[in-house]
Amino acid sequence: LYFLNDNLVHSWGWAICLMTISIRLLLFPLSITQIKSTAVMRRLKPEIDEINEKYKDDTTQKGLALQELYRKNGVNPVIGCLPMLLQMPVWFALYASLQTAVELYNVPFGPFIPDLSSPGKYFIIPAVLGLSSFTQQKIMPMQGDPAQQKMMLYMMPGVFTVMMLFLPAGLGVYMLTNTWLGILQQVLVERYLKGRARL
């Protein structure tokens, strides 16, 4: 953050955005694997729904049938968590920095963030982050039964929104930039894969 602020943008808010982009670029190889897996999952959705319906009362058999379907199609749903897990240390480090670094205290960013180190006054970041997270959930194929799918669709954005009401606005800038980049990556890679499939 010091390097980006002092040498490139001279704004702590934009330094957070650039740091987020840098992290996304470093994790891009893992993200491609995740997005490819997501694209295959979307194609397999009818079969997944059929298995969920067929074994709705037998979770063990349903799990085995889904594992076999994933194995046959070379899909690993767990890999989608890896880029997120690798970003957690950055998330905690940024949170600690916003709490302790005097350079970030009372630093405004744009018209709606009067202080990066404290929660925003107008709740713009939580609201936009919630909507962005909802959009991201919508474009990703859902797993599990319809009740679980609905819960994930609304629960994740709700959790992010409520969480950001109490966390520093600078962390919200990081999460919001990260979410928008995730949506952009998802859309671009899926378009590329569709283009290649037509060839």
C-alpha positions in Angstrom: 0.0 0.0 0.0 2.8 2.4 0.9 4.5 1.7 -2.5 1.3 2.2 -4.5 0.3 5.3 -2.6 3.7 7.0 -2.6 4.9 6.1 -6.1 1.8 5.7 -8.3 -1.6 7.1 -7.2 -1.1 9.3 -4.1 -4.4 8.1 -2.7 -4.9 5.4 -0.1 -8.3 4.4 -1.5 -6.9 4.0 -5.1 -3.9 2.2 -3.6 -6.3 -0.4 -2.0 -8.0 -0.8 -5.4 -4.6 -1.3 -7.2 -3.5 -3.8 -4.5 -6.7 -5.8 -5.0 -6.1 -5.8 -8.8 -2.5 -7.0 -8.2 -3.7 -9.9 -6.0 -6.4 -10.9 -8.5 -3.8 -11.0 -11.3 -1.5 -13.1 -9.1 -4.3 -15.6 -8.4 -5.6 -15.5 -12.0 -4.3 -19.0 -12.9 -6.3 -20.5 -10.0 -9.3 -18.3 -10.9 -9.3 -19.7 -14.5 -9.4 -23.2 -13.1 -12.3 -22.2 -10.9 -14.2 -20.5 -13.7 -13.7 -23.4 -16.1 -15.1 -25.7 -13.3 -18.0 -23.2 -12.9 -18.8 -23.4 -16.7 -18.8 -27.2 -16.6 -21.1 -27.1 -13.5 -23.5 -24.8 -15.3 -23.6 -27.4 -18.2 -24.2 -30.2 -15.7 -27.0 -28.4 -13.8 -29.8 -30.4 -15.4 -28.1 -33.7 -14.3 -27.3 -32.3 -10.9 -31.0 -31.2 -10.4 -32.0 -34.7 -11.5 -29.8 -36.4 -8.9 -31.0 -34.0 -6.2 -34.6 -34.9 -7.0 -33.9 -38.6 -7.4 -32.1 -38.9 -4.0 -33.8 -36.0 -2.1 -34.4 -38.4 0.9 -31.0 -40.1 0.8 -28.1 -37.7 1.3 -25.5 -40.4 1.2 -26.6 -41.8 -2.1 -27.0 -38.2 -3.5 -23.4 -37.3 -2.4 -22.0 -40.5 -4.1 -23.9 -39.8 -7.3 -22.8 -36.2 -7.4 -19.1 -37.3 -6.8 -19.4 -39.8 -9.6 -20.8 -37.1 -12.0 -18.0 -34.7 -11.0 -15.4 -37.4 -11.5 -16.7 -38.3 -14.9 -16.6 -34.7 -16.1 -13.3 -33.7 -14.4 -14.9 -31.2 -12.1 -13.7 -30.3 -8.6 -16.3 -28.0 -6.8 -13.9 -27.5 -3.9 -11.3 -25.7 -6.0 -13.6 -22.7 -6.1 -12.8 -21.9 -2.5 -9.0 -21.9 -3.0 -8.6 -18.3 -4.4 -10.8 -17.0 -1.6 -8.8 -18.8 1.1 -5.5 -17.5 -0.4 -6.9 -13.9 -0.1 -7.9 -14.3 3.6 -4.4 -13.3 4.9 -4.6 -10.1 2.8 -8.0 -9.4 4.2 -6.9 -9.8 7.8 -3.7 -7.8 7.2 -5.7 -4.9 5.6 -8.1 -5.0 8.5 -5.2 -4.7 11.0 -3.7 -1.9 8.9 -6.9 0.1 8.9 -7.2 -0.3 12.6 -3.6 0.7 13.5 -1.9 2.7 10.7 -2.1 6.4 11.5 -1.6 7.2 7.8 -5.1 5.8 7.0 -6.8 7.5 9.9 -9.4 10.2 8.8 -8.4 9.7 5.1 -11.4 10.3 2.8 -12.0 8.5 -0.5 -14.5 9.9 -2.9 -17.7 11.8 -1.8 -19.2 8.9 0.2 -16.3 7.7 2.3 -15.1 10.4 4.8 -12.8 8.0 6.6 -11.2 4.7 5.3 -10.5 3.5 8.8 -14.1 3.6 10.1 -17.4 2.4 8.8 -19.0 4.8 6.2 -21.6 7.2 7.4 -24.0 6.7 4.5 -23.9 2.9 4.1 -23.2 3.2 0.4 -20.4 0.6 0.4 -22.4 -2.1 2.3 -25.4 -1.6 -0.1 -23.3 -1.7 -3.3 -21.3 -4.7 -2.0 -24.6 -6.6 -1.2 -26.0 -5.9 -4.7 -22.6 -6.9 -6.3 -22.4 -10.1 -4.2 -26.0 -10.9 -5.2 -25.1 -10.4 -8.9 -22.0 -12.6 -8.5 -24.1 -15.4 -6.9 -26.6 -15.1 -9.7 -24.1 -15.7 -12.5 -22.5 -18.7 -10.8 -24.2 -22.1 -11.0 -25.8 -23.1 -7.7 -25.2 -26.4 -6.0 -27.4 -28.4 -3.7 -31.1 -28.6 -3.5 -33.4 -25.6 -4.4 -33.8 -24.6 -0.7 -30.0 -24.5 -0.3 -29.6 -22.6 -3.5 -32.0 -19.9 -2.5 -30.4 -19.6 0.9 -26.9 -19.1 -0.7 -28.3 -16.6 -3.2 -29.7 -14.3 -0.5 -27.6 -15.3 2.6 -24.1 -14.5 1.2 -25.0 -10.9 0.0 -26.9 -10.4 3.3 -23.9 -11.5 5.4 -21.5 -9.2 3.4 -23.9 -6.2 3.7 -24.4 -6.6 7.5 -20.7 -7.3 8.0 -19.7 -4.1 6.2 -22.0 -2.0 8.4 -19.4 -2.4 11.2 -16.0 -2.8 9.4 -13.7 -0.1 8.1 -14.8 1.4 4.7 -11.3 0.7 3.3 -12.0 -3.0 3.7 -15.3 -2.5 1.9 -13.3 -0.9 -1.0 -11.1 -4.0 -1.1 -14.1 -6.4 -1.0 -16.1 -4.3 -3.6 -13.2 -4.1 -6.0 -12.5 -7.8 -5.6 -16.2 -8.7 -6.2 -16.4 -6.6 -9.4 -13.1 -8.1 -10.7 -14.5 -11.6 -9.9 -17.7 -10.8 -11.9 -15.6 -9.4 -14.8 -13.3 -12.4 -14.8 -16.2 -14.8 -14.7 -18.0 -13.2 -17.7 -14.8 -12.8 -19.8 -13.5 -16.3 -19.3 -16.9 -17.8 -19.9 -17.3 -15.8 -23.2 -13.8 -17.0 -24.2 -14.7 -20.7 -23.5 -18.0 -20.4 -25.4 -16.1 -18.9 -28.4 -13.7 -21.8 -28.3 -16.5 -24.3 -28.0 -18.0 -23.0 -31.3 -14.7 -23.5 -33.2 
